[in-house]
Amino acid sequence: MIVVMLTLFALVVIGFVAGKLGYLGGDFDRQLSRLVINITCPALILSSAMTGELPDRQYILPLLLISTLTYLLLTAVGFLLPRYLTSDPKAQGPVGFALIFGNVGFMGYPVVASIFGHEAVFYAAVLNVVNTFAVFTVGTILITGGSNDRKHFEKKVLYSTPMFAAYLTMAIVALRIDNIPEAISQPLTMLGNITVPAALLIIGSSMSQLSLRSMLGNRTVYATTLLRLALLPIGIHFLMKLLGFAPLVDNINTLVIAMPVATYGTILCLKYGKDTTMITEVTFVTTLVSIVTIPLIVMLLF
């Protein structure tokens, strides 16, 4: 576990240094992010059902159910707690977003694959279906607050490349299609393998653009970090265990929601012209601290 996290952290550090030296950053990061989100990450999801044994289809419905329950609970937390964490009304929406949404695409898939094996990316992708829907509904409302320009939901999100890959992979597993030609599976696997290093390099590069003040954070950032990375994942883990979910389903769900803050928060702030200070600070601090908290959660709970 320590070796896995040190390996992932090393790639983040390389991305940070590359960003400082000018090899990464700006338009290059934006284009690379688009490549990861729209091409390599969908390939990673699809390849999870094309290498070796097919993932177990009996987990599809439990994963969708546990994810739905999880995000209902987190949504309640995201709307109720921020007023107690900060007195700044403009910061309450970003704090709520940070409490609910983890970085599943860039960090979740690599970590799940490293700990549970490549086929477990499929399970994380099933969980991410509900997460993605919630980001662009609940997340948008939190980021935009009471402004009139908010869009409650953009239907095209349901047909984005990562979501389409998740739907297709669920169909492959549900129908037990295990005779996919190597001419298809091997290129997808090679392409999907780009996702982990590219995503971690992007995270490191984005950190290199932050000011020292953003890196240091404040009490609101630290309180949000404690809730996002420790208290909420642990609490939900034991609650879902009491509700009778299978250990594998519960563990992967816990690991996914123990990720640092989703980068979609910053993207939504930029899209709707909102201040990015709070969401940027909490994204950086949670990403840094998660290097310690994720191994601890795995060792203590799984």
Residue pairs with C-beta under 8 A, 6 or more apart in sequence:
1 115
1 295
1 298
1 299
2 295
4 111
4 114
4 115
4 295
5 291
5 294
5 295
7 114
8 110
8 111
8 114
8 196
8 200
8 291
9 291
11 196
11 197
11 200
11 201
11 204
12 200
12 201
12 203
12 204
12 207
12 287
12 291
13 204
14 201
14 204
15 24
15 200
15 201
15 202
15 203
15 204
15 205
15 207
15 208
16 204
16 205
16 207
16 208
17 204
17 208
18 24
18 201
18 204
18 205
18 208
19 25
19 29
19 204
19 205
19 206
19 207
19 208
19 209
20 208
24 32
24 201
24 202
24 204
24 205
24 208
25 205
25 208
25 209
29 202
29 205
29 206
32 198
32 201
32 202
33 202
35 198
36 105
36 106
36 194
36 195
36 198
36 199
36 202
37 105
37 161
37 162
38 160
38 161
38 162
39 161
39 191
40 191
40 192
40 194
40 195
40 198
41 105
41 109
41 162
41 165
41 192
41 195
41 199
42 161
42 162
42 164
42 165
43 165
43 188
43 189
43 191
43 192
43 195
44 109
44 113
44 121
44 191
44 192
44 193
44 195
45 109
45 121
45 122
45 125
45 162
45 165
45 166
45 169
45 192
46 165
46 168
46 169
46 172
46 188
46 192
47 118
47 121
47 185
47 188
47 189
47 191
47 192
48 55
48 113
48 118
48 119
48 120
48 121
48 122
48 125
48 169
48 192
49 55
49 119
49 122
49 169
49 172
49 173
50 172
50 180
50 184
50 185
50 188
50 189
51 118
51 119
51 185
51 189
52 118
52 119
53 119
54 119
54 172
54 173
54 176
54 178
55 119
55 120
55 122
55 123
55 173
56 173
57 173
57 174
57 176
59 123
59 126
59 246
59 248
59 249
60 126
60 170
60 173
60 174
62 245
62 246
62 249
63 123
63 126
63 127
63 249
63 252
63 253
64 126
64 129
64 130
66 127
66 240
66 245
66 249
66 250
66 253
67 126
67 127
67 129
67 130
67 131
67 253
68 130
69 240
69 243
70 130
70 236
70 240
70 253
70 257
71 100
71 130
71 131
71 134
71 138
73 236
73 239
74 99
74 100
74 232
74 236
74 257
75 100
75 134
75 138
77 99
77 100
77 227
77 232
78 96
78 97
78 99
78 100
78 138
78 142
79 96
79 142
81 95
81 96
81 99
81 227
82 91
82 92
82 93
82 95
82 96
82 99
83 92
85 92
85 95
85 220
85 223
85 224
86 92
86 95
86 220
86 278
88 278
89 145
90 145
90 274
90 275
90 278
91 220
91 278
93 142
93 143
93 144
93 145
93 274
94 142
94 143
94 265
94 269
94 274
94 278
94 279
94 282
95 220
95 224
95 278
95 282
96 142
97 139
97 142
97 143
97 261
97 262
97 265
97 268
97 279
98 224
98 228
98 261
98 265
98 279
98 282
98 283
98 286
99 224
99 227
99 228
99 232
100 134
100 138
100 139
100 142
101 131
101 134
101 135
101 139
101 261
101 262
101 264
101 265
102 108
102 131
102 228
102 256
102 257
102 258
102 259
102 260
102 261
102 262
103 259
103 260
103 261
103 262
103 263
103 287
104 124
104 127
104 128
104 131
104 256
104 259
104 262
105 128
105 162
105 199
105 262
106 199
106 200
106 202
106 203
106 263
107 199
107 200
107 203
107 259
107 260
107 287
107 290
108 124
108 128
108 255
108 256
108 259
109 121
109 124
109 125
109 195
109 196
109 199
110 195
110 196
110 199
110 200
111 255
111 259
111 294
112 120
112 121
112 123
112 124
112 252
112 255
112 256
113 120
113 121
113 196
115 255
115 298
116 123
116 248
116 251
116 252
116 255
120 252
122 169
122 170
122 173
123 248
123 249
123 252
124 252
124 256
125 162
125 165
125 166
125 169
126 166
126 170
127 252
127 253
127 256
128 162
128 166
128 256
129 163
129 166
129 167
131 256
132 157
132 160
132 162
132 163
133 157
133 158
135 262
135 264
136 153
136 154
136 157
137 152
137 153
139 264
139 265
139 268
140 150
140 151
140 152
140 153
140 268
140 272
141 150
141 152
143 265
143 268
143 269
143 272
143 274
143 279
144 150
144 268
144 272
144 274
147 272
149 272
150 272
157 163
171 177
172 180
203 263
203 287
206 263
207 215
207 284
207 287
207 288
210 280
210 284
214 277
214 280
214 281
214 284
215 284
215 285
217 225
217 281
217 282
217 284
217 285
218 281
220 278
221 278
221 281
221 282
221 285
222 285
224 282
224 286
225 282
225 285
225 286
225 289
228 260
228 261
228 282
228 286
229 258
229 260
229 286
229 289
229 290
229 293
229 294
230 258
230 293
230 297
232 257
233 254
233 255
233 257
233 258
233 297
234 254
234 297
234 301
236 253
236 254
236 257
237 250
237 251
237 253
237 254
237 301
240 249
240 250
240 253
240 254
241 247
241 250
245 253
251 301
251 302
254 297
254 301
254 302
255 294
255 297
255 298
258 290
258 293
258 294
258 297
259 290
259 294
260 283
260 286
260 287
260 289
260 290
261 279
261 282
261 283
261 286
261 287
262 283
263 283
265 279
265 283
266 276
266 279
266 280
266 283
268 274
269 275
269 276
269 279
270 276
